[in-house]
Amino acid sequence: MAFQTLYRGHSQDSYICRKKGTFIVGGLFGEVSKDDCVLDLFYGTDYHSHLGTKLGGLCTRDSAGYSRSIHNIENDYFRSKFEADLPNLRGNTGIGVISDTDSQPLIIGSHLGTFAIATVGKIHNLTQLGKQAYSKKVHFSEMSGGELHPTELVAMLICQSDSFVEGIVRAQEVIKGSCSLLLLTEDGIYAARDKLGRTPIVIGTKDGAIAASSESCAFPNLGFEVDKYLGPGEIIHMTADGYEQSKAPGEKLQICAFLWVYYGYPSSNYEGINVETARNRCGAALARNENIEIDFVAGIPDSGIGHAIGYANEKNKPYIRPFVKYTPTWPRSFMPQNQNQRDLVARMKLLPIKELISGKRLLFCEDSIVRGTQLTDNIQKLFDYGAREVHMRPACPTLIYPCEFLNFSTSRSTLVLAGRKAILEAEGSETDFLEEYALAGSPRNLEMIEKIREKLRLTSLAYQRLEDLVVAIGLSKDKLCTHCWDGSSYF
């Protein structure tokens, strides 16, 4: 099959993301329609821009073959980079992806036919699987700096079977970590959620079209209604006439709890649970666990706001905005690759309002504390503007364990986590007592929190208890991945 590729502004070393200090997962959007789907695909993929800032890609198919566009979106927005390409994309089926791991979608020729593939997740055993492939004389073409291209490796695993469904099942069985994917084939789109459901896929329908998306927030303005949340390991096949299940979901679910705490979009639902309402419940839980005297409640923009509103409503305290974001020219703080640039963006984009700060006892809700470097500057600015007290309430427990399962794991290096730094300071070296530090209210846990408080120069610091976070989300603990807080893991 013929295909056309539009590939601009893309440097050689952009294939593999080596970001430090980012919370990146990636997002997928695919559609099968009785009419042209290009605009839906364009806007639907754009609604995943909060999940990545490095690479974007679109691929469509019509009777003439595949058309593809890939861009680096580090220095501009997805829409700005792809809008000029829309006249060259054509077809009633297509897939799009926001990715910070590799350039995609890929177009693959195989004995199964020509297909396009896009993936999100993290292959923990990527190197091992690559060595196994090399031992069988398999070669890879998408290489940069000797690194394997994760999506190409997934495509290779799929192509070793006799059907797309068998190939996806095989890939999910051998991959450690997580991998959700979309396959654009000659007879529709396969959507497959990762084996333990760490990342979501939701199906939306409207008259004459079906879509699969990582984020349900992509649906309303495109006219789609949520029809189904894929279960862990479930595979469906979509055509313009409907969809059918190709593989039933597994019984064990381990969806990432951090979706509701931080990186999920407020208007999105996962497992039928809305992000913003879950954040409100998180804030309310924080409020119920203490009784301190404050004047106002505030949230660190943006993801701390939902938690703060929940706290303020529970305590019947005024919610205010002592910081506002200047967004016309300053992007999200993790967009630049250089840590110094990220810190500069974080510092410059938040504008303090002195009248709401001076002489006040302020309590801030935050989604989490990773390093605490940017937060330290913001706290000092509050005191510089006359705050009497500054209290901080993160909506989740202390981050202690680097994530093993999603691509924001690179942001959670043991050496940069504020929790692990405090533990190292207390123990003098790596310790066997991590479980005690993770246990809310234990002597070691309280010692760790006090060291973080001192570093941040806060009046008080108290973290969410894990059991309260689980209740706020609304799923049982065995259905949530909470590894970064308590070290529990399921490969």
N, C-alpha and C positions, 0 to 999 in steps of 0.2 A: 504494500500500500504506500502511496505517496504521502509525504507530510511536509509541512512548511514550518520552519522554526524562526522566530524572532528572538534574538539573543543579544541584548545590548547592555552596556554599562556594567559588565560583569567581569571582575578580575579573576585571575587564575586561582588565587588563594581564598576565594569566596565559597568554594565547595564545602569545606568543613568548618563549622562554627567552633571557634575557640574562645568564646566570650567568657569573661569572668565577671561575676556580679550581676547576672541577669536572671530573670524569671521567665523562661521561655518554654513553651510547650509546642506551639504550632497548631494550625487549624486547617480543616478540609471542607470543601463544598463541592457537591456534584449535582447535576440535574439531567434528567431525561424528559424531553418535552415533545409534543406534537408540532410545536412551532419553534422558531429560532430561539435558542436559549442563551445567546451570548451576553445580553445585558443582565439577565438574572445571574448568570455565572460571575460576571464582573462585580456586581454589587454584593452578591452573596459572599464571595471570597473576601471582598473588602471589609465586611463585617467581622472578619477574624483578625484584623490588623492589630488588635490589642494583645494577640498571642505571639507576635513576632515582629521583628524590625529589620531583618537581614535580607531575606529572599522572598519573592513571590513568583507564582507561576500559574498560567492558564493553559488548558489544552482542550480543543473541541474536535468533533468529528462530524463529517458529512459524507456523502457518497463518493467524494473525490479523495478522501483520506483524512489525515490528522493535521491540524494547525496548532502551533504552540508558541507561547510567549513566556520568557523568563526574564526577570529583572532583579537587580540589586536595589533594595528599597531602604538602605541605610540612611541616605541623605535626602529622601523625598517620600511622599506618601504613596501608597499602593495605587490609588486612583490616578494620581498625576503621572506615574510611570506607565500605566497600562492603557490609559484612555486613547492615546494615539494608535494603539495596536488593534482596537476593536474592529475596524473595517476589514482587517486581514484574518480575523477569526470568524469561523462560520460553522453552523451545524445545529442540530437539535439535541445533541448530547455533549456534555463537557464536564471537566473536573478542574478545580482550582485549589491552590494550597498556599498558605503562609508558612514558611519554614526558616529556621535558623540552623539547620543541620546540613542540608545539601540542596543543590539546585534540582528542582523538579517542577512539574511532572516529567518523568522519563517516558520515551516512546520505545517500546521493545518489540523486536521481531522474534517470533518463536514458532515451535511446532503447534502451539495452541492458537496461533494467529497473531496479528499485530495488536498490541494493546498499549495503553498509557497507564502509568501507575503513580500515585502520590501517597505518601505515608506521613504519619506523625508518631512520636514516641521515642524510645531509646532502646537500642539493641545492646544489652549489657555484655553479651558474648560475641560481639561483632568480629573481633580479631580471631577468635577460635573458629567461628563459622567460615571466615575467609581462608584460614589455613586448611580446613577440611576441603574447601572448594579447590584450592590450589593443588592439593594432593590428588584430585581427580582430573587435573589438567584443565580446570575451568579458568577462564581469564575474565578480567574486568577492564572496562574501557574508561569509566569515569573515575579517574584517580587524581589526587592532588597532594603533593608532599608525601606520597607513599601511603596515604590514608584511603581506606575503603569507602566507597559511596554507599551509605546504608540502604538507600532505596533501590539501588542496583542489586545489592545483595539479596534483598527481599524478592525482587523480580526473578533472580536466578533460582532461589528456592522454589518459587511458584512453578517455574518452567520445568522443574525436574519431575513433575507429576503429569498425569494424563488428562487432567481437566483443571480449570481455574479454581473450582471449589476445593478439589483435592489438594491443589498446590497451596492455596491459602491456609487450609487446615494444617498442612505439613509445616509451613513456615511458622504458624503460630505455636506449633508444638515444640519446635527446636529453638525458638527465640526466647532468651531470658531477658526480662525487662518488660517492654510493652511495644506493640506496633498495631495501630489502627490504620486502615488503608481504604483507598478507592481504586478500582480498576475500571478504566474506560475501554470497553471491548466493542467488537463489531455488532453485537446484539444487545447492548445495554451497559449498565454500570453495576459492578459488584461493590457492595459496601460491607466492610468487615470490622467489627470492633475487636480490640485487643483481648487476649485470652482471659484476663482477669478484670477487664472493663475499667482500667485505670483512667483512660480517656474516653469521653462520651461520643456517641454518634446518634443523632436523632433524625427521624424521617418526617418530612413535611409533604403535604399534598395540596394541590389546587386543581381546578378544572384543566385537564390536558397536560399536567406536568407533575413530576415527583422529584423531590430533592433529598439529599443526605447532607447533613451538616454537623460539624463539631459543636456549633453554638446555635441554640434555638432562636437567639436574638436576630439571626439572619433572615428569619421567615416573615414576620408581620408586614414589613413594608414592601415585600415582594408578593404578598397575597397568599402565602402558604399558611396552612394550619398544621400544628404538630399532630402527627398521626401515630407515631410509635417511637419508643426509645429502645434501641438495640440492646440486648443483654450481653453479658460477657462472652466473647468468642462467637457471637452470632454473626451469620453471613446472610445477606439478602441480595437478590438480583432484581434490578429495577429496569423496566421498560416504560414507554409512554402510556401503556395500557394498565400499568399497576406494578406491584412488586410481590415477590414470593420468597419464602424462606428457603435458603439453600442449606443452612445448618442451624440447628436449634441452639439456644444459649446454654452455657454451662451453669452449674449450680453455684460456683464460688464467685462472688463479686468483691473487688477491692478497688473501688473508685477513689481517686485522689481527693482527700478531704480538703486540700488547699484550693480546690476549685471554688468552693463557697467562701473561703476565708479571703482569698486574694485575687487569683488570676482569672476567674470566671467573670463574665460581664454581668452587671447588675440585673439586666432584663432577661437573662438566660435562665433556663431550667435544666437541671440534670436529675434523672430519675424522678421527674415530676416535681422537684423541689426548687423553688425560685431562689436565686442567689441573694437578692436584696433582702427578702424577708428572712432568710437564714442569717444574714449579717445583723439585721435588727435584733434577732433572738440572741445572737452572740453578745451584742452590747448589753442587752437586758440581763443576761446571765452574769456578766461582769459586775453590773450594778447591784445585783442581789447579794453578792458575796462580800460587800463592804459597807462601811458607813463613815465616810470622811466628809468634812465640810469643804465645799467648793462653791465658786460663784457661777461658773459656766462649764459646759461640756463642748468639746470641739473634736473634729476628726482631722487626721493628717490626710490631705487630698491625694487621690480620690477615694481609694478603696477603704480608708478609715472612716469615711463619712457615714456609710450605712451602719457600721458598728456604733458610732457615736450617737446617731439618732435613736437607736435602740436603748442605749445607756440613758440618754437624756429623758426619753419618755418614761422609762422605768423609774427613774429617780425624781421625775417631775422637776427637772432643772432646765434652765434655758440652754438651747443649742445656739452657738454663735460660730462665726468664721473669722478667727483672728489672723489666719493666713488665707490668701486667695492666690490662685494660680494665674500667671500671665502666659496664656497659651498661644497668642497670635504668632510669636516667633520662637518660643522656647519649646522644644519637643519633650517627649517623655524622658525621664532621667536616665533610663538604661539604654537609650538609643545609640549614643556614641560608643565606639569600641574601647576607647581609652578611659581608664578609671578616673583620671584627673578631669577629663572632659565631662564625664557623668556627674562628678561631684559639682563641677561648675554649673551645669544645667540645673541640678537639684537646688543649688543655692540661689541661682538667679531667678528661677521661675516662680518661687513662692514669695509673695509680697506681704509683709506684716502690716496690720492695722493697729497702730499704737493705741488708739482710743479704746479698743477692745482688749488690750493687753495690760496697760499700765495699772498697777495696783490690784490686779485680779488674781484670784486663785483658780487656775485653769486645769482641767482634766482633759487629756487628749486620748482618744482611741486610735489605735493603729492596727493594721492587719497583722503585722509581725515585725520582729526586729531580727534582721539578718546580721549584717556587720555592726550597724549602729553608727557608721561614720557620718552619713548625711544627717541622721537624726540628731547627732551631737551638735552640729552647726545650727540646726533649727531650734533646739532647746536653748542654746546660748543666746540666740537672737531674741528669744522671748524674754529672757532675763535682762538682756541689754535694753529692751523696750519697757522694762519696769514691772514685769510679772512678779507677784508676791510668791507664788508657788506654781510649780509645773509638775503635774502627776501624769503618768503614762500607763495605759492599760492596753496591751496587745491582745488581740482577739483570739489568739491561739497560744499553746504552751511554748516554752523555750525551744528553739530549733537546736538540736544537738547532733543529729545524724544526717550526713549528706544523703540526698535522694539517690536511689539506685535505679529508678524506673522511668523517669521522664527527663527531658533535656534541660530542664532548669537545674538538674543535678550539678552542672558545672558551677553554678552560683553558690553551691553549698559545700565547697571544699572545707574540710575539717579545720584548716588553718585560718579561715576567715570568719567562721561563725562566732558571733559574740558569746554564745553559750559555751562553745568549746574553748575559746580564749580564756573565759573565766574559770573553767574547770582546770585548764593547764596552769593557770596562775595559782589555783588553790592546791593542786597536787604536785606541781613541779615537773610533771611528765605525763605521758599517756596513762590512763587509769583503767582499772577493771570495775570501777564503781559507776559507770555511766547510767545504769538502771536506777541507782539511788538518786543521781542528779536529776533524772527525768521524772521521779516520783514527786508529785506536787505536795508541798508542805513538809517534806523530809528535811533534816538538818542540812544535808549537802545541797538540796534544791534551793533552800532559802539562802545559803551561803553564796551559791552561784548568782542568784538574782540580785543579791546585795552588791556583789562586785560589778555586775552590769549597771546597776543604778548609779554606783559611784562613778563609773566611767562616763556615763551619760550626764552626770550632775543633775539628776532628777530629785524632786522632793520626795516622791515615792514611785515605786514600780511594782505592779502586780500583774501576773500573767493569767490567762484563761486556764482553767482546769480542763484536762482532756475530756473527762466525763461530761462536763458542761458543754463543751464544744460538740461532742457527739449528739447530745440531746438537741442542741440548737440546730444542727443540720437536719436531724430527723430520720436518719438511718441507724440501724444497729451497728455497733462497733465492728463486728465481723464482716460487714459489707464495705467498710472504709479502709483505705490505706492511710495509716497514721505513722508510718516508718520514721519520718523526719523528726517526730517528737518522742516516740517511745522505742524506736529501733525494731519494731515488729516488721517482718517481711515475709512475703510469699512469692517465690519464684514460680 
